[in-house]
Amino acid sequence: MVPGHERIVARILGDQYAGILTKVIGIAEILMAIWIVSGIKTRLNALLQILIITAMNILEFFLAPDLLLWGRLNLLFALLFSALLYWNEFLLHKKIIQQS
């Protein structure tokens, strides 16, 4: 329900379906959150999050930097967040399991 999100979607995917596609993306984000909380296939979940976040931010970097909160710096924050996801799921979680 944030107009900025819809403008980014419109810029990348076109005006005609921007409203509905923004809602579909939002629903997909909610489903991803439910999947995270479920604890099912956490490594697959983390990999998909990293892939989606990186792809989305690379597209925005080139196609809609003027619509982003921090402009092209958004990509840096996305990569840092992706690194945090990787560290949490593949490095930290592995260490916790080995200590058990």
NORDA-V437991 format. One record per backbone hydrogen bond with DSSP energy under -0.5 kcal/mol. CO is the residue of the C=O (numbers start at 0). NH is the residue of the N-H. Records with the same first field share a line. If there is no record, write none. Layout:
BEGIN
CO: NH + NH
END
This chain:
BEGIN
0: 2
1: 4 + 5
2: 6
3: 7
4: 8
5: 9
6: 10
7: 11
8: 12 + 13
9: 13
14: 17
16: 20
17: 21
18: 22
19: 23
20: 24
21: 25
22: 26
23: 27
24: 28
25: 29
26: 30
27: 31
28: 32
29: 33
30: 34
31: 35
32: 36
33: 37
34: 38 + 39
35: 38
40: 44
41: 45
42: 46
43: 47
44: 48
45: 49
46: 50
47: 51
48: 52
49: 53
50: 54
51: 55
52: 56
53: 57
54: 58
55: 59
56: 60
57: 61
58: 62
59: 63
63: 66
64: 67
67: 70
69: 72
70: 73
71: 74 + 75
72: 76
73: 77
74: 78
75: 79
76: 80
77: 81
78: 82
79: 83
80: 84
81: 85
82: 86
83: 87
84: 88
85: 89 + 90
86: 90 + 91
87: 92
90: 94
91: 95
92: 96
93: 97
94: 98
95: 99
96: 99
END
